[in-house]
Amino acid sequence: MSSGRKSIEYVSLKDKEINVESGKASNMIYISGCQGCTFQINNQIGKLYIEKSTGCKVEINAKLMASLLDVYKCTDFVLVPDSVELLHTVTIESSKGVVLQLKTPNQLQRIVVMNCVDIKYCLVYPYPLETIPDLSTCDASIQYLLSWNGGSTGHMSMSALTRRGGYLSTVEQAEMMDKKQDEIMEKMMEIAMSQIHIGKPDNQPVSAPKGEKIPSNSGDSDPSGKEGASRPLVEATQEFKDKLGGMKDKLKPTETVVREGPIIPGSKPNTGSSGRQYNIEDEEQKREFVDSAKELDKKVKLVAKWMREGKHVIFFTGAGISTSAGIPDFRSGMDTMLETGPGMWELRAHGQSRRSKKPVKLISALPTVTHMAIVALHEAGLVKFTVSQNVDGLHRRSGMNPKQLAELHGNTNLESCSVCGVQYLRDFETREAFGVFNHETTRRCDDPACENVLLDSIINFGEQLPEHEIRAAFKHGGKADVCVVLGSSLTVQPAATIPATVAANKGKLVICNLQKTPLYKQASANVHSMCDVFMKKLVEDELKITIPSFKLKRRAKLYFTQVSMINDWELKFQGIDTFENTPYSILQALYVKLPNRDAEIRLDKEPLVCKFQAETGSKIALVLVFHGHYNEPDYECQIDVKPEVRELRLDYDD
């Protein structure tokens, strides 16, 4: 079970009058390939997406929770948001003859128009009919912001938009964002380079402690071509520092490719260049190696010794640590030995979809042996910090302290307020937007004084990494004398700069990956093994630390407040994170049964707040209904009514 959000589709209909019933306020409505139809939307919905339809009319008589409406490749289309109080953004792309009929100009904050002809902004009397300028001769890659200036005698203005860091903005705004980005990147490079200690080049090969030998790599020769050749570390010369400083220009957002529209369920998979931008092109680099048992044991012993002697050990994790949980990675080749099959970018580059067993949903995946081993190492004090490129949320789900973790590319279960910045963890995937660079969700901040739109935390290609996370990652990367990389191709910047910095500081860089990586030569040891196999040998066999089994933990606080002296009470239920008081949506519904009343009160929309009357000291019954991703049962309890804050802790074994 996921969040309960569904998509309601109307596909390839002709000359129909349809009363759309969304069922649930967060549901999405898709209209695709329809002709001559009239749609009336009378219930609150999450978002409306319309594509490839002709001669249709859509009347919206209810609230759009996300205040977002997308029109793509439509002709002679009329949109009538009749009772919608406010539309944040209407996006019209590759369309002709679309009429947007509004009550007042203030009903719409902005329209984004791209590669369109004859788009009309129609307002009721006394406002005039305003035709948006013909954009057919404009560059199809340019998007325009159109806004109404003034009252009934006002006019429409048009400004070309550009993308900076994944966000649409005017040229003036883009220049300000560029300036801010340059300042941030300068700070990032200062942090990275301040951690690099420049010394004289040393041409001596790296050697193991006396009596020990660095094992070879699974029978394959060094990339230099010399069998058994030693692999010197990258020296922290001024040349290396200059190269690192020069990376600033490369880390700016990439150019955005004009999208072909979101993939709607039932459509063909996205093929062609989309995957080829990010997969590994060189077939030799896709080759997978596996160390023999003897070689692996030697490397494990050496890594264990380095970790014991290390003063500041960090881990750097990639998608490879989650494949044993059933989650495919990104860049494994078509002939990979992994049970999850080829990587996502590899499949897209070959124009194929996944034919093997259906991947595990991120929200129901269990932390792997590797995830739990990292938790054990943190708790034992051997590892100071973990930097992760993964968005699956398994590190936090495993029980890791978030203060010891930097999730550089976001967390699929985490969203935050666009204004006040408060974070919310969810027991469902927060990403709902279809545009790659659109992060708005259908939920709003719980704070009554705020109630602004929430944004998912996923970082896509071309977007800036979160400043707090990247600062923490570079800080610990600069301190580290041992860095263990697990399951990462080390091809994504600026994240891969972190292990490179450890090598440049003459620290021990260990890379556990089936494929060779760009930092192969810089590594003190390249381990070719499944991450779970390597970590089990390292942690339990060599370091003698028990790897705990995953245990699902639920935490919540119940706030009882007496609002008057005549037995008027308020109950607030708030799920919280294990380590911090970060709000955590763990319930699908909460049922409250009051004394001497047969009917139950159902709460299913956060914040979960219930007002009732009862005598002090009486008992109420609560039934907690979880989302059920781990088949956890409902929980029933009796609670005394008295002014207090009560913490609820529930632990579930496998």
N, C-alpha and C positions, 0 to 999 in steps of 0.2 A: 504494500500500500504506500502511495506517495502522499503528497500534500492534500489530495482530494480534488485538486484543480483539474478540470477537463477541458477539452476543446470540442466545441459543437460546430459541425461542418455542414455547409450547404453548397453542394458541388453539382455543376452542370444541370441546373434547373432552368426551365423556360416558361415565361408568361405565368408565373405563380404569384399569389399574394400570401405571404407567410408571416404569421405572428410568432416571433422568436421568443422562446422561453428558455432562459439560460440555466435555470435550476439553482445555481449557486453563484453568489456575487463575484467570486474570483474567476469564474470560467471565462475562457476566450471564445470569441465568435469568429469563424472563418467563412468567408463567402468567396467562392472561386468558380470561374467559368460559367456564370449565370447570364441569362439574356431576358430582358423585358420583365424582370421580377420586381415586386415591391416588398420590402422587409420592414416590419415594425418591431422594434426592440423595446419591450415594456418593462423588463426586469433589469436590475443592476448587473453589470457585467465587468469583467476585468479589463479587456482590451478588444478592439475591433480591427480585423485585418481583412481587406477586400482586394482581390486580384483577378485580372483577366476576365472582367465582366463588362457587358455592354447593355446600354439602355435600361439600367436598373435605378431604383430609388430606395434609399435607406433612411427611415425615420427613427431617430433615437429619442425615446421618451423616458429614458432612465439614466442613471449616473454611470459614467465610466470610471471605475476605481483608479486606474492608472492615468486617466485623462489623456490617453494616446489613441490615435486613429491613423491607420496606414492605408493608402490607396496605391495600388501598383498595377500598371498596364491595363487601365480601364478606359472605356470610351463612352461618351454621352451618359454620364453618371450624375445623379443628384443626391447630395447628402444633406439631411435636415436634422441637425442635433437640436430638436425642439425644446426639450426641457432640461438639457444639460446645462448646469450652472456655469461650468468652466471647462474648456478644453485646453490642456497645456500645449500640446503639439499635434498638428495634423501634417502628415507627410504624404505628398502626392508625387509619384514618380512614374515616368514613362507613360503618361496618360494624356488624353485629349478630350476636351469638351466636358470637364467636370465642373459642376456648380455646387458651391458650398454655401448653403443658406442659413444665416445666423440671425438671432434676435437683435443683438447689439455687437459692435466691434469688440467690446471688452469681454465678450464670451470666449474669445480665442486669444491665447497669448502669442502664438506664432504659427505661421505656415512655412513648411520647408518644401520647395518645389524643385524638381530635378528633371530636366529633359522632357518638358511638357508643352502642350500647345492649347490655347483657348481655355484657360482655367478662370472661372468667374467667382468672385467673392460677392455674394448676393445678400443684402441686408434688408430687413423689412422697413417700411415707410417710417420716418422720413429720410432714411439713409438711401443714397443712390446705389445703383448697380455698378460695381467696380470690376472692370475686366483686368485681370493680371496681364502684364505685358507679354507679347508673343515671345516665347523662349526657344522657338524651333531653330533659330540660327545660332544659338549659343552653344558653347562647348557642353557636350552631354555629361562631362564629369564635374561640371560646376553646379552647385546647389545654391538656392536663393532663399533669403529670409524676407518675407513680405509682412509688413505691419501697418496697422491703421493709425494715422496720426490725426488727432482732433476729434471733434464730435460729429454732428450731423452734416457739417460742412467740411469735414476732413477729407483726406485723400490717402491712397495707398502708396507706400514707399517700398523700394526694393533694394536689397543689399546682397552682393555676392558673398557666399560662405566658403570657408575653407576648413580643413581639419587640422587640429593641433592636439596631439596626444589622444586621438580618438574622438574628440568632441568637436561638434560643429560650432563655428564662431565667425564673426565678421572679421575683416582684415585688421581693424583696430584692436579687436579683442585678441586676435591671433598674435599680433606683435607683442602685446602685453604677456601672453602665455609663453611665447618664445623667450622673452626676457627672463621670466620667472623660471622657466625650465633650464636656461643656461646657468642661472644662479644655483639651482638645485644640483645640476650635474657638476658644477665647479666644486660644490661642497662634497659631493660623493667622491670625486676624484681625489680631493684633499684627504678625505678619510682613508681611502684605499692606499694612496701613496705614502701617507704618514706612517702606515704600518709596515712599509717595505724598508728593510735595512740595506743600504747600499754598501757593498764590499768589493774587494778586488776580485776580478775573475779568477776562478780556480779551475784549471783544466784537469785536475785529478778526478778520476772516476769515483762515483759514490761507492762506498764500501760498507759492508755490514760490520757490526762489532766483532772483535777478535774471536775466531773460532766459529763464526757463523757465515753463512753464504746466502746471498740473495738468490732465490730460485728463479729458474728460467720460466718463460711464459708458454705453458701448455704445448711445448714441442714446436712452436712457431718461432721463427727468427725475429730478431729486432728489426724494426722498420728501416734501419740503416743498411740492412742487407748483410751484415756480418753476424754470423751465428755466434750467439753468446756475448755479443758486444755489450759493454757496460753502457748505462744510460745516465749521463750526467744531468744533474738538476739545472733548471734555468737559473742563471746567475742574476742577482738583483743589480745589474749594471745600470748606468745612466741611460743606456740605449733601451733597456726594458722599461724603465720608468717613463721615458719619452713615448714609447709605444702605448703604454697604459694610459698616459695622459691624452694621447691622440685618439683613444677610443671614445672620447666624449662626443665627437661628431657622429660616430657610427651608432651611438645609442639613442639618437633622436628618433621620434616616431617614423615608421615607414610610411610610404605613400599608400593611401587606401584604394584598393581596387573596387571599381563599381560593382556592386553586388547584383546578383540575379534574382534577388528576393529570397525569403526564407523557404526552407524545405517544409512543405505541408505533408502530414501523414498520408502515405499512399503515393507520393510522387517519386520520381526516379532519384537515385542518390546523386549527390553532387560529384561531378567528375571533371577531369581536365586539370587545369593549372592550379586549382585551389590547394590540392595536396602537394603539388610539385614545388610550391614555394618553400615548404618546410621539411620535406622528407630528405633522407640521405641519398644523393644521386649516385655516388660512386659505389658500384657493386662490391668492390673489395672491402670498403668500409662497413658493409653490411654483414660481412662474414662473422660467424659466431665461433668462439673457441671455448673449450672446456678443459680445465686443468685435470691432470690425473690425480688420483687420490693421494699419491705420495707428494706431488708438487703442491697440492692444496694444503696438506698438513704442514709442510715447511713454511708456506706463506702465512698460514694462520698463526703459527708459533712466533714468527717474526713480528707480525702486526700486534699480537698480544703483548710482546715485550715493549714495543714502541708505545703502546697505550699505557702500560704500567709506568713507564718512565716519563711520559708526557706530562707537562704542567697545564696545558690548555688544549684538550682534545675536542674537536668538533666533528659532527657528521653532516654530510651533504647528500640529500636524497632526491631521487627522480622516480619516474613512473615505473621503473623496473622493480621497485620493492612492493608494488601493489598487484603485479600480474598473478601472483599465487592466490590473491583474493578474488580472482576472476575478472579483474579490470584490465582491458588491453592497454598496451603502451602506445607510443606515437611513431617510433622509427624502426621497429624490428622489420626485417626483410620479409619478402613473400614466402621464403622457405625457412622461416624461423622455427626453432625447436620448442618455442613456448606454446603451451596449450591454448592460450588466448589468441594465438594466430598473429598475422601481420599487424604492424602498427597502424594507427588511424591515418596518419599522413601518407604512409606507404600505400594503403588501400585506395585512398583518394587519387594519388598520383597515377595509379593503374586503372582508375575508373571502375573499381569494383566495390561491392558491399560485403559485409562480413557474412560468410556462409557457415561458419562453425557455430557451436552452441551460442545461444544468446548471452551477451555479456551480463555480468551481475550489475544491478543498479547500484550506483555509488552510495545511495542512502542506506542500502541493506547489506553492503559489503562489510565483512569482519576484518579487523586489523590482523595482519599476518604475523608470523614468527618474527620477522625482521622488525616490525613496528613494536612488538612487545619487548624484544631484545633491547631496542634503543631506550625504551622506558626503564628497563632494569639497569642499564648502564648509567642513565641520568640519576636514578635513585641511589646507585652505589657511589656516585660522585666521580666516576671515571670520565664522563662526558659532560662538558660545560654547556654546549649549545648545539642545536640542530637547525640547519638551513634546509628548507624543502621547496622544490619546484612544483609539488603536487597540489591539486585543488580538491582532491577526494575527501578531505577532512579526516582521514584515518589516523593521523598523528594525534589530533586532539581527542578523537574518539577512543584512542588506545589508553588515554589517561595521562598523557604528557602535560606537564605544566606549561601553559602558553607563554609564560615569561622566559622559558628556555627554548622557544621555537619562533622562527621567522618563516611564514608562508609567503614567499615572494610573489606567487602568482594568484593568491587569493584562496578562498575556501568556499566550496559550493554550498555550504550550510550557513554561511555568515553574510549578513547584510548590515548596513549602517544608515543612519539618518543623513540625508543630503544637506541638512542645515546644522543641527546640533552635534552630529557625529556619534551619537550613542550607537553601540553595536548590539545586534540581536543574533543569537544562534538559533537555528531552526532544526527540527527533526524532519526536515524535508528540503529539497533542493530549492534555493531561493531564485535562481536564474529563470526569468520568464520572458525577457525581451528577445525579439527576433533580430534586430539590427545588431551587428557585431559590436558596435561602440555605444549601444544603448544599454544602460544598466538599471533603469527604473523598474521597480516591482509594483505589484498591486497593493502593497501594504504601506501603512504610514506609521510614523513615530507614535509610541504609546503616550508620550508626555502630552497632557492636555494643552499645555502652553505652546506646543510645537506642532505636532500632527503633520509634519511635512513628509514628502515622498521618501521611501527607503531605496537604497541602491545596493545591488548585489556587489560582491567583492572580487569577482573574477577579473583577472587582467588578461586581455587579449593582445595579440601581436600588434605593435604600433602604439601601445599605451604605456604610460609611465608606471613604474613600480611604486608601491606605497612607500612613502618616505621613511616612516617609522621602521618598517620591516627591513628595507635595504640598509638603513643606517646600522641597525643591530647586527645584520649579517656581515657587513664590512668590518664592523668593530671587532667581532669575535674572529672573523677570518684573519684580521691583522694580528691578533694575539695568539692564534693557534700555532702550536708546534707539531701537531698531528691532525691531519684531515682525512677522514675516511669517506670516500664517495661511494654511494650505493645506487646502482640501477639508473645512472644518468649518462646520456650520450655526450654531455658537456658541449653542446652545440648552440645553446641559447645564451645570449648576452643580455644584460651584464652579469647574470647569475654565475656563469662559468668563470668570471674573473676572480671569484672568491677562492676556489681551490688553487687557481693559478697563483694567487698572491701568497698562499701558504708555501707553495713550491719555491717561489721567488725568494722567500725569507729563509730558505734552506730547511724548511720543516719537512716532515714525512708526509708525503701525499700517497694515499692508498686508493686505488680505483678498482672496485668490484663491478664488472660489467662483462657481458658475453661478447660484445663488440669492442674493438679498439676505439679509443677516443682521441680527440685532438691533443689531449694532454698526456698521451701515452709515453712520450719520451721524458716528460718532466716527472712522471710518477716514480716514487721510491719502490713501489710494488704494484704490478697489475695482476689482479686476481680474476680469473675467468671461471665464474661459478654462478649458480643460482644464488640470489641474495640470502634466501632462507637457509640454504645448506651452509654457506660461509658463516653467517651470523650464529647459527646454532653451534658450530664447531668453535668459533671464536669465544662466544660468551660462556657457554656451559662447559665445553671440554677444556679450554685453555684458561679462561679467566675465573672459572668455577663460580659463576653467578647463575642462579636459577632464573630462567625465563618464565614469567608468570603467564597463565592462561588469560585470555581476554575475559573481562567481567564488565557487563553493562551496568553503568551507575546512573541513577536518576536522583537529582536533588531538586528540592522546591521549598519555597517559603510561603506560609499561610499567614496573612495579616488580618487579625480580628480587631476592628475598631468600633467602639460604641459611639454612635453619632448623636445620641440624645439620651436623656435620663429615663425615657419611657420604653426601654428595651428595643430601640432601633439600632441595628447592627449593619456593618459592611464587612464582607469577606472578600479579600483579594488573593488569588492564587498566582504565584509567579515561579515558573521553572527557572533554575539558575545553573550556570556552569559548575563543574566539579571544583575548580580551583578559584574562580573569581565569581563576583556577583553579576556577571554578564547575563542578561535575560536570555532564557533558553526555552523555546516553544517545544515542550515534550508531549503535550496532550492534544488529542483530536477533539476531546470533549470532557467536560467536568459536570457531573450530576450532583446536585445538592438536594437532600431530603430533609425537610424541617420537621420539628416535633409537631405531632398532632395534625399533620397534613399528609394526605395520600399522594398528591401530585409532586413530581420532582421538577426542579429547575435545571434546565440544560444550558450550559455556557459553552459556546464553541467559537467565539470570536474574541481575540485578545485586544485589550487586557481583560482577563477573566475576573470580573467583579460582580458580586451578588449582594443586594441589599435585602434585609429580611427583619422580621420581628421575632424575638425569642427572649426568654428569661436568662439572666446570667446564671451559669452553671448547668444549664440544660445541654443536651447533646444533639448534634446534627450529624447526618450520615453523608459521607462523600464517596463517590465512585469515580476513579481516575481511569479514563479510557485513552490508552496510548495509541500512537499511529500504527504500531504492530509490525514494524520493519524486522524485528527480531523475534516475533511471535510472543512478545511479553504479554502476560494476562492482564486483565483489568485489576485494579487494586481498590479494595473497599476498606473504609475505616470509620470509626466514630470519633468525633472531635468535641471537646468541651467548649462551650461558648463563654469566652472570657477575654478581656483585652490583653492580647499578647501577640508576639511574632513567633510562630512555631516552625521549625525546620523539619522537613521530611526527607529521609534518606532511604533509597531502595537500591539494593544490589542484586543483579541477576547473573547467575553462572551460565556457562554454555549449556 
